[in-house]
């Protein structure tokens, strides 16, 4: 055995995170909770010299004190000594902070020593003290009552048992042994079962340790250095804490016993602001659920892990809680902010990926449906590159024209179909290069069996991100049968009109002769009826003439015979025909003709019919008292005749259909008409090389214009029927 004196290094081998307690014994430094040591004494004074200051310090530190006496120093002796040393000792007794039992009531209940029962008594008593709000407990027992070898062996085993459990509690245990009753074996047992012993030598209290204990402490010192190095270098935030209880014994707070540098960095406080302080004294955000977890782990020993977010720290972290001793817990904090952000980004990316995958899946399904629809469409649908080479074509080409798709793919669209209009392809390529609109026109194709078929062709460019044309899509609808039906209908209308022309002319002439008195006089009643017959026949003749002109245009039989015409004279002739209708509705009809209008080669009949149609419509759709302006002017290399009114105008969404056959706008009201005049004017003017266009705003009026090149109309030599 080795003697030691009071020295700062005496507790160097203790677990560094543990808080050191003042034992109240001069020869000792602070002791960590869980210290089990002994005293050898000869006299009552020896006992009291150690035990009185030991318990007095415990009372001052708000610790539970339990003193088990023997016959050598009775419970009455102990109370008297404490009362003499501790002012107001009765108060401590009253609140049961110190309890003094004779050995018969502690060790020898039921007349015998039961090691398990005694150990359980200590644990229960400790638990009561903690619940009562005491910081910990210090106890002392005396085996003076032992009188035989068996009891001594049982007590020595009991002392070893204390060593196995004491480390889990905030407890100091001091056992006192009478030297006079201990032989060499007993002294060795006592020293080996305790961390150290206190013995008076030459009147001086000395601490004695066994060589085995010194060897253990050296190993512990080495372990401590390794632990401290790990403790300081670990990247996780580590803190050791003890639970604080309220007066009712319920957990209410906790105190930091130790913390590593990573924990300081994590919460942004220095060590001296953490260690030794209550959590309530430190501005660390804590949810009630976290504290409940800490308290449960400290009391039950059950480890727990959870995640939390601190708005104050701006961090998300995981916490693992372990019990290091009863009433204590260790926490390991790991900053998982970046990981959570990465998980959130990953989750968002996965959601976005799933969304895109769903969109892609939907697009693929739609594409398959589209492909199926294209393949089975009754119209010919093809895709061509920007040079006009056909890349793909559906099966309708085979069923309509008799060609297999392989015979057509790779050929230029210009070779695939011949345009009915010679300007078709130049116009189409100009439209495609603009990339801004759908182009439509009519083409003729020869089927594989040599038959000519007519198609409506619509093309639409597909523009890439760079703005360049990637390819264009074309749809060809077979109009052959419809064209033949239209042609037969037109020919029938033409034939019917011709057949009606002669009897109507005869009827009109006869009515006119009677009205003029050339073949006798008719009474007034007869004249009124004849006038109705004459007017109806005249209107019917005009309608027949309209049908004949439309049929000529549709059958390609419209003859265009330009001749030098003075535009001002032609305009005035038309005004004479229109003026009675305008005056009837009290319309103001203004003219605006350029001075010295040129002589232009035009077909008088076509120009007269077209302008008369525009002026008639202006009169028809302008309300009574309105205004019409008829202008003829030269602009650059064209002569433009325009008619402007302040009538009902044309709805914007209906303008594209204005010049189609049989079209009438929704807002024309009760005004009579068939929707044929504008269609006829447009076709006849365009076939002669001119153009007709409109500007209109609903409820404000319209301006219709006919533009003819100064070079004149194009001649067309097909003869018109008389």
Buried (B, 14 or more C-beta within 10 A) or exposed (E): BEEBEEEEEBBBBBBBBBBEBBBBBEBBBEBBBBBBBBBBBEBEEBBBBBBBBBBBBBBEBEBBBBBBBBEBBBBEBBBEBBBEEBEEBEEBBEEEBBBBBBBBEBBBEEEEBBBEEBBEBBBEBBBBBBBBBBBBBBBBBBBBBBEEEEBBEBBBEBBBBBBEBBBBBBBBBBBBBBBEBBEEEBBEBBBBBBBBBBBBEEEEBBBBBBEEBBEBBEEBBEEBEEBEEEBEEBEBBBBBBBBBBEEEBEBBBBBBBBBBBBBBEBBEBEBEBBBEEEBEEEEBEBEEEBBEBBBBBBBEBEEBEEEBBBEEBEBBBBBBBBBBBBBBBBBBBBBBBEEBEEEEEEEEEEEEEEEEEEEEEEEEEEEEEEEEEBEEBEBBBBBBBBEBBBEBBBBBBBEBBBBEBEBBBEBEBBEBBBBEEEEBBEEBBEBBEEBEEEBEBBBBBEBEEEEEBBBBBBBBBEEEEEEEBEBBBBBBBBBBEEBEEEBEEBEEBBEBBBEBBEEBEEBBEBBBEBBEEEEEEBEEEEBEEBEEBBEBBBEBBEBBEBBBBBBBBBBEBBBBBBEEBEBBEBBEEBBEEBBEBBEEBEBEBEEEBBEEBEBBBBBBBBBBBBBBBBBBBBBBBBEEEBBBBBBBBBEEEBBBBBBBBBBBBBBEEBBEEBBEEEBBBEBBEEEEEEBBBBBBBBBBBEBBBBBBEBBBEBEEBBBBBBBBBBEBBBBBEEEBEE
